[in-house]
């Protein structure tokens, strides 16, 4: 990762929206503007969950639950490598390609980060959490006392290999287990649990896009904010961009300027892009002449929340079509930043890694991030007019929004901007 990385984070789920966002984010990564994209899986149905797992196959975070995620393969003479930060219980599941062969499970740092165990299990039991409490389970193949083998704050380098004598595990280059278990070829899976989540990296893959899993039946947005807050020291030098999954256009040529402004103006707690279909931004866009008064009349929402545009899918559709017809009036608004101290829709915002320790939002994250925390810190937020993004819809707009036609037009705009056809994302 870069010395001062730029990390895009997204609350993900809706495939039809995210296909467009994935095109823009992928191009931003290709241009070197974004170093990592953390795609948090908040999918709401099985179809979207399957698409996310397919489109973002590399897991970057496992939750505190018993669910395994695919993480590559292990074959003879080709070690499996990963890096993990976890307080305890980093589990590696090895599912044999030979259906008649046994499966194995490595429990690294189990029992409050005190022991490392290799188990042999029947292949069908590897993904069944209940097998761990079975009284008739055979004794481990290996059981070692390894206090402190994992760390929540420091990445440990793991390597699992298989050869003629069996399996081997090394941690930070030191052999922990050797010549135990079976031989063969395996599909590899990872998980964490027992009070611990885990952050994973896979050096052999050189990935930039990671799927961050959330716990089944978890605590929603609180899980996201708590994850970064407790890792504030590690991410202190980073610039974070938080983007809704239904952002369907990014002005990529101005993204570098937005990031540069964010770095140079640490007095602002949040910096927002100039968002199409955002009540506060729309008011200032109209004042600057980008939205004609004879098209619609927009007020400054009281205390930054709600308002005429926010509540109307019809107005949102009109505004999107107006923007799609000609982006130049929006691009020519005055560039001076607009300080803001009331509520702000957090469709595309940026914060600094040095502020992560404050991000302990639980319930209304938008209100806490844009009003409460900046208020007690005495730091305003601001809108940066020089970087445009387009946000498809707020929930009150959905019923009236002409979203099929709009998404079709945004796909055409993306293609005109040199991006691949987002329908390719649908496979």
Secondary structure as GFF3:
##gff-version 3
##sequence-region A 1 427
A	DSSP	beta_strand	6	12	.	.	.	ID=ss1
A	DSSP	alpha_helix	15	30	.	.	.	ID=ss2
A	DSSP	beta_strand	36	41	.	.	.	ID=ss3
A	DSSP	alpha_helix	46	55	.	.	.	ID=ss4
A	DSSP	beta_strand	59	62	.	.	.	ID=ss5
A	DSSP	beta_strand	69	74	.	.	.	ID=ss6
A	DSSP	beta_strand	80	86	.	.	.	ID=ss7
A	DSSP	beta_strand	90	96	.	.	.	ID=ss8
A	DSSP	beta_strand	103	109	.	.	.	ID=ss9
A	DSSP	alpha_helix	110	113	.	.	.	ID=ss10
A	DSSP	beta_strand	115	121	.	.	.	ID=ss11
A	DSSP	three_ten_helix	123	125	.	.	.	ID=ss12
A	DSSP	three_ten_helix	129	133	.	.	.	ID=ss13
A	DSSP	beta_strand	142	145	.	.	.	ID=ss14
A	DSSP	beta_strand	156	163	.	.	.	ID=ss15
A	DSSP	beta_strand	166	171	.	.	.	ID=ss16
A	DSSP	beta_strand	174	180	.	.	.	ID=ss17
A	DSSP	beta_strand	186	192	.	.	.	ID=ss18
A	DSSP	beta_strand	198	201	.	.	.	ID=ss19
A	DSSP	beta_strand	209	212	.	.	.	ID=ss20
A	DSSP	alpha_helix	221	229	.	.	.	ID=ss21
A	DSSP	beta_strand	239	244	.	.	.	ID=ss22
A	DSSP	beta_strand	247	250	.	.	.	ID=ss23
A	DSSP	three_ten_helix	252	254	.	.	.	ID=ss24
A	DSSP	alpha_helix	255	264	.	.	.	ID=ss25
A	DSSP	beta_strand	271	276	.	.	.	ID=ss26
A	DSSP	alpha_helix	279	287	.	.	.	ID=ss27
A	DSSP	three_ten_helix	302	304	.	.	.	ID=ss28
A	DSSP	alpha_helix	308	311	.	.	.	ID=ss29
A	DSSP	alpha_helix	313	325	.	.	.	ID=ss30
A	DSSP	alpha_helix	328	331	.	.	.	ID=ss31
A	DSSP	beta_strand	338	340	.	.	.	ID=ss32
A	DSSP	beta_strand	348	352	.	.	.	ID=ss33
A	DSSP	three_ten_helix	353	358	.	.	.	ID=ss34
A	DSSP	alpha_helix	365	367	.	.	.	ID=ss35
A	DSSP	pi_helix	368	372	.	.	.	ID=ss36
A	DSSP	alpha_helix	373	377	.	.	.	ID=ss37
A	DSSP	beta_strand	381	391	.	.	.	ID=ss38
A	DSSP	three_ten_helix	395	400	.	.	.	ID=ss39
A	DSSP	alpha_helix	403	416	.	.	.	ID=ss40
A	DSSP	three_ten_helix	422	426	.	.	.	ID=ss41
###
